[in-house]
C-alpha cells in the first residue's frame, strides 16, 4: 500500500507536468529559468513512507516474534531553494507528517503509538542543465527527525529517540510559464531510532529509512 501510494503520486505528477507543458508551447519562450541569486519557493504534496520491519525484542534481546510496522502519510510541505550559482543550489524542506506504529507478527496486529514527525531535510543540489526548460537535479544532505505530540495506544508506552540522518535526492523543475514551475522530487532518507516500549521491557532498533516523494508547484523570486 505504501509503495502504491508513492507510485501513484509520482505518476500523477508526471501526468500534470506533461499536461502543463503541452498547454504552453515551447516556442512561446515565456518561461523563465532560475539563476545565481534566485529563490524558488515550492508548495508540495508529499508522501512519506517507511519500510521499517525491525524486530521487537525483550530488554535482554530475546525475540518476541513481533516486528515494527510504520504507516505512511501524505501531507503538504514547503520547499525553499536558493541558487548559489547557476548550477548549484541548496534546498530546505519543511513539513510535518503523522504516522501510526504497529506491532505485528503471527496473529498480532496492534497499534502501539501514533506520532507526529518534523523531518526537515537540507540538501546541496547539482543541476547539469540549469538553462533547460526541464532542469533535473541530484542532491545530498542531512535531515533531523523530531518526534512530537506522540499518543500511546492500547496500553503501551513508547519512547522514540530524535536524531540526525542522511538523504539523497533526485528531481526536476519544469518551467511552465513566467516564473512558475512544476516540481517532481524524490528523496531517500536513512535514519535509525531506538524505540523503548513499556519502560524498556520491550525495545526495537528501528531503521525508518523513508522514501519522501513529492509533487509541487513552485515560483521563482
Order of alpha helices (4+ residues) and beta strands (2+ residues): alpha-beta-beta-beta-beta-beta-beta-beta-beta-beta-beta-beta-beta-beta-beta
